[in-house]
Amino acid sequence: MIKEWIKACSQALSSKAKLKQCFSNFDVYKTSFTAVDLELTSLNPSKTQITSVGYVSGIGSRIDLSSCGYHVINTTADLGQSPVIHGLTLDVLQKGENLAQAIDALAPLFQQHVLIFHNARLDLTALNRAFKQCGAPKINVLYIDTLQLALYQLNKQHQVLPSNSATLSVCRQRLGLPAFYEHNALDDALATLQLFLAQLTELGITREATLDCLIHTGAVGRIQLGDS
Amino acid sequence: MTAMAKQVEDFLNTSAPFELLDYDQKHALVKHTELIYLTNENVNDVFKDKVSLFLIQSGQFSVKDSDAPTRHLSDGDYFGYTNIIEKSNFPLSITVDSPGLVYCFDALAIEPLLEIPVIRHFFDGLRNNALQNHAIADSNSMWLYKGLTDAIEKAPVSVDAQTPITVAAQLMTSQKVSSLLVTQEEKLIGIITDRDLRSRVVAASLDTHLPVSQIMTANPAQIMGNRTLFDALALMTEKNIHHLPVIDNQTQVPLGMVTASDIIRHQRGNVLFIIGELSKAENLYELTRLSWQLPHYFSAHAKKAGDYDIAGKILSQATDIMTRKLIGFFQQANGKAPMMFAWLVYGSQAREDQTMGSDQDNGLLLAERPSEAQSAYFSNMAQYVCNGLAKCGIKLCDGNIMASNPKLRLSLDEALEEAKQWVKAPTKDAIMHFNIFLDVRCAAGDISLFKHLQKRRAPLMQQNMFLAALARHSNEISVPLSMFQKFVYEKGRKQKDLIDLKTRAVALINNIARIYALADGVTLPNTLARLEALSERSQLSKRDATNLRDIWLFLNRLRWRHQLENKVTDNRVSISSLSSIEKHQLKAAFKAIERTNQAMVMKFSGGVS
């Protein structure tokens, strides 16, 4: 399965020109963004399951707090050590929603908005599997990874990256953003969106710019979800 | 359904007045809230479409949102409320000093919240403060303007209206109070006093098992907790009463009672009272005893910015009085002085900006060169006064700038000759030495002698070469900011974030004011008075002078607060102890001082520095 994902991914990336064309349609400060964060049962992409999903949308640098969404999924997967991290224990999860309900809420946003993740790879793998599990229609999504944006900046400054220098909270700290309540999917999503906006300023993105100005950072991508 | 992120809830919970809202109210508010990452790129676009209330979570911004002057704001600060409260449409003008997150609450969601009195009150307060930002309240008797909530010391002693008279009287005895608040459902409905028990119970042989409501004074005069002692005093005098219940202005719940004896107690703590007592002191012992109450007075009563503004002046006045008393005591014991003299004070005492750590700087000006016997008389007098001041808590001067030093007891002719030497050879060392003598005031003795000296000395000191040398000297101190506008802290201190506000900033303003004053022929020693007195001809613009005055007052407040809060006498203020807005203001103040200082050096030294 992972092979297929890589294949899909490389297909998308292989045509860099196509990617550039996709992203050049978006004025940075007029684009609708949705930041998404998943809490997962494990960090192993091949078997991880979603326990909760949080998201928030905004247009340009305005984050609309009324768009905040949060779903706890009644997953049956082995939770492993994950409750220690995100605090979602079995009894909380049992009261949660079906995965399909959450995907139904997300799918319309995914079609219309550019998605923002901190560490897109893991979350996209889990989402791709979730789309398939639910039999949701395939959709193409455009995404930007704040982790990659941070690494792009860090690599300019360091030969060897200090450990933990690209976690969400450390990246935020570096850009003077306030501390936040970590490891809740909604809080992480909101924190990610704020980080993205601060990164745009750090990169000196001007108000006339279009999103293809981020392509050289290697942090943007296009992928099909629900592909089998 | 909208979910509320924990960080949003946490932020609202720590932001007055929204912490008062319950979860549902916060949730409803968040539905009409945007969070903007405000930068130079988007600052001109984001505020156009609708009226909102803004709350800064991070970053620094210069904002003009009403007729009040531009404000420098950072985390925790609001703006845009004037438009909502006044239903006006003042265009926002914002400069991003450092980008950050700003909460943006739709006016439509805020307006209903303003119906809640506490919230309305909060924003009304903000609005009024913004307008009064520059008005420096000159409260000569600070105790009178103390808020009642600070003045009442005891929790309210109250009984329910149905309580029997005996029980109420027992409570008064056990609580050692002379009056009781009578309440019904927590609201005040009456009071009873010792006198009521005497005249309405004992004298009338009333049954003491009756409820207190039978003997209380119903609907008594009352005052809101947000008023001042002065208001209470006025009301009590007007109604001829000795007990005045204090009520919370929001909830109407009684907070306590102000009594005539409370007022007398506060009056005893009044500095004017101490100064009055100082001038009545009949001997050294009484004088020292009273003097030692001064630090106590300041730490107990100076709370507001306006208090700090006059604290230096009060301390200098007190020192003047001590000096005059001491000279009087000496003359009582040793006879009248053999010739005219003036007791001169220098430095901070002359400028009237003494703080608790200031040491004494003084000297004597004599009408003529003294004979040996006359010289001995003044030597003894100076010894006595300087030591007396030290006993009163005004430290002896480490640099020996005291009248007890024979070099500082000059005749008028010698003093003039000395000034000529200063002007003739204003070397770096010489300036270091005589700078302090340029701020001078006559605190005791014959003021005409001193005026005579000043009149003859002023033209000398207006000479360009002399002013140029002073300006160059001032340029050798720089404000504690690095090239990248970061604070530069004192080196070699255990605590790493200290800045000496006196030597690194206040002294610079004093220098600037002194040099412009000398150039303009202004002989006043006080920095603020000098800035005020500069004539139209002065090269310092009115705007810069006003700006320097505000900065001087701001720095002065910071160092007084530092001394009183930490019970120290130095001026090394810890930057991390300042609020974020104060840090912001301090940085702006340093930059302004630096600019004005540079301009002065250019003007007076012709750019050679």
Interface residues (C-beta under 8 A of the other chain):
Chain A: Y29 G54 V56 G58 G60 S61 R62 I63 D64 L65 S66 S67 C68 G69 Y70 G176 L177 P178 F180 Y181 N184 L186 D187 L190 A191 Q194 L197 A198 T201 I205 T206 R207
Chain B: T2 A3 M4 A5 K6 Q7 V8 D10 F11 V30 K31 H32 T33 E34 L35 I36 Y37 L38 T39 E41 N42 D45 V46 Q57 S58 G59 D75 S98 P99 G100 L101 C104
